[in-house]
Amino acid sequence: MIHTTKTTWNGYRRLDFTFMEHSAILILPNNAREDGKWLLKTEYFGAFPSFELAMLERGYHVAHVQNTTRWRLPEDTERQAAFCEFLHTEFGLAKACMTVGMSCGGMQAVYLAAKYPHLVSLLYLDAPVLNLLSCPCNVGRGEGGNMYEEFVHATGRTVSSLINDRNHPIDHADALILHKLPLALICGEKDTVVPYYENGALLAEKYRASGLPYLEILKPECDHHPHGIDDLTPLLAFAEQYYGNTKS
């Protein structure tokens, strides 16, 4: 039995606990769905939460487990996978989640879904980091400032090592498609931190050709922030339609 600290978050019950020596959060809806469907916010818990709040209102749980670094180490993916299994076993949630991946969280979501597709039912990616040379390395249109030094310190990877690397998040796009994972992609066309045409556009091209369920919302005048959309209607409809029962 885990020890939890009980508080509230935006009017919902919040449980804080430790999972694999990292902080974890579970937000409980007021009227939970019987099928236990839930969202995994892969990074930046609490940032731009309008979609999570709308899904909580619809009975979905929301969860997060702390990463070692926002730039993702393999151990972060393994912890997230174990966290999915844990929530299924201990709290009765669906085994397969919906990922909510914003910026670096999008990178985290792609690595998880590509390696453990049975734990992910569909993905919502928002201005996702998919090409590491573009962000954080700023090889191209990016103007991400000093994130490169943070990235090298956290991962040990450099521009030189990334040139011939085939483990960028975008390199796992075919795995997402192979496992028929629906995707909702929201990006700002004028993103100067994670340039759309070096990141999201590459994934969009593959998904448009795949015939899989795919929602793309491109915000023509938007930079990297704010994440999300003002009218959540299409995203909510997509999520509720394509969160597959076969992976519950």
CORNORGI-V12750 format. One record per pair of residues at least 4 apart in sequence whose ideal C-beta (glycine too) atoms are under 6 Angstrom apart, sorted by the first residue. I is the first residue (numbers start at 0). J is the second residue. D is the distance in whole Angstrom. If there is no record, write none. Layout:
# CORNORGI-V12750
i=[I,I]
j=[J,J]
d=[D,D]
This chain:
# CORNORGI-V12750
i=[1,3,3,4,6,7,8,8,9,11,11,12,13,14,15,16,18,18,18,19,21,21,22,23,24,25,26,28,28,30,31,32,32,34,35,35,35,36,36,36,37,37,37,37,38,38,38,38,38,38,39,39,39,40,40,40,41,41,41,41,41,42,42,42,42,43,43,44,47,47,48,49,51,53,53,54,55,60,64,66,67,67,68,69,70,70,70,71,71,71,76,76,79,80,80,83,83,85,86,86,87,87,93,95,95,95,95,97,97,97,98,98,98,99,100,100,100,100,100,100,101,101,102,103,105,105,105,106,106,108,109,109,111,112,112,112,112,112,113,113,116,120,120,120,121,121,121,122,123,124,125,125,126,126,126,126,128,128,129,129,129,129,130,130,130,130,131,131,132,132,132,133,133,133,133,133,134,134,134,135,135,135,135,136,136,137,137,139,140,141,142,143,146,150,151,156,156,165,166,169,172,172,173,175,176,179,181,181,182,182,183,183,183,184,184,184,185,186,186,186,187,187,187,188,188,188,189,190,190,190,190,191,192,193,193,195,195,196,199,203,206,212,214,216,231,238]
j=[16,14,16,15,13,13,13,26,52,26,55,27,26,25,24,23,23,64,82,78,64,65,65,64,63,62,61,55,58,58,58,36,58,247,91,92,93,59,93,242,59,60,92,96,51,54,59,61,97,99,62,96,98,44,63,99,98,100,104,107,108,69,103,104,107,101,104,63,226,227,52,227,61,231,235,59,61,92,82,75,72,75,153,103,150,153,154,75,106,107,110,111,111,115,118,96,118,89,90,92,92,94,247,118,119,120,246,120,121,242,108,119,122,123,104,105,107,108,124,127,125,226,126,128,124,127,128,128,168,122,168,171,115,116,119,122,175,180,171,174,178,242,243,246,181,241,242,182,183,184,185,226,186,190,193,223,134,193,168,169,198,202,167,169,197,198,161,167,136,138,161,139,141,194,197,198,141,143,193,143,146,147,150,147,158,141,143,197,194,194,191,192,150,154,157,160,161,170,170,201,202,205,177,180,209,211,212,241,206,213,214,234,237,199,203,215,216,195,199,217,218,221,222,195,217,219,222,194,195,222,223,222,223,198,223,199,200,200,203,215,213,241,237,228,235,242]
d=[5,4,5,4,5,6,4,6,6,5,6,4,5,5,6,5,4,5,6,5,6,4,4,4,5,5,4,5,5,5,5,5,4,6,5,4,5,5,5,6,6,4,5,5,6,6,6,5,5,5,6,4,5,5,5,5,6,5,4,4,5,5,5,3,5,6,6,4,4,5,5,5,5,5,6,4,6,6,4,4,5,6,4,4,5,5,5,5,6,5,5,5,5,5,6,6,4,6,5,4,6,4,4,6,6,4,3,6,5,6,4,6,5,5,4,4,6,3,5,6,4,5,6,5,4,2,6,4,5,6,4,6,6,6,4,6,6,6,4,4,4,5,5,5,4,5,6,5,5,5,5,5,5,6,5,6,5,5,4,4,4,6,6,5,5,5,5,5,5,4,5,5,5,6,4,6,5,5,5,5,4,5,4,5,5,4,5,5,4,6,5,5,6,6,6,5,6,5,6,5,5,5,6,5,5,6,4,4,5,5,4,6,5,6,6,5,5,5,4,6,5,3,5,5,5,5,5,6,5,6,5,6,4,5,6,5,5,5,6,6,4,5,4,6,5,6]
